[in-house]
Amino acid sequence: MEKLDFNDKECINYQIEAIFTIRTCLNFISSHIDGKEYLIPDRVQTGSVGEFSTNGQGDSSVCASVFGAYLYHFGNCLGIDVKYRAGVRLTGK
C-alpha cells in the first residue's frame, strides 16, 4: 500500500497487483467454462458470501458479486470506485 502514489503512472500496476492478491485469498470458482456448466458437488452453490468465498462455485454473476463484496472494502485505500450493478445481462442473441 505504501507504493500507491496516485500521481505516478505506475500506480495502476500496483492497484492491479493488490486486486489479484485479494482475489487469490478467496476460494471460489466459476461453474461455467467454455459455455458448459460444470458442477462440483463438494462446492457450495447457494448461501452467503462467506460460504461462497471459502469453497464455492457459481456463474459469472455469482463470482462477480462475491469478489465485489470483498473488493468493496478496499476501494478507498486502493483508489478505485467499486460499484455493484444489477440488471439485464446481454447475451448477444
Residue pairs with C-beta under 8 A, 6 or more apart in sequence:
1 18
1 77
3 14
4 11
4 14
4 15
4 77
4 78
4 79
5 11
6 79
11 79
15 78
15 79
15 80
18 74
18 78
19 71
19 78
19 80
22 67
22 70
22 71
22 74
23 67
26 53
26 54
26 66
26 67
26 70
27 53
27 54
27 55
27 56
28 43
28 52
28 53
28 54
28 55
28 56
28 57
28 58
28 63
28 66
29 40
29 43
29 56
29 57
29 63
30 57
30 58
30 59
30 60
30 63
31 37
31 38
31 39
31 40
31 45
31 57
31 58
31 59
32 38
32 59
32 60
39 45
39 57
40 57
42 55
43 55
43 56
43 57
44 51
44 52
44 54
44 55
44 56
44 57
45 56
45 57
45 58
47 56
49 65
49 66
49 69
49 70
52 58
52 62
52 66
53 66
53 69
53 70
56 62
56 66
58 66
61 89
65 84
68 82
68 84
71 80
71 82
72 82
72 84
74 80
74 82
75 81
75 82
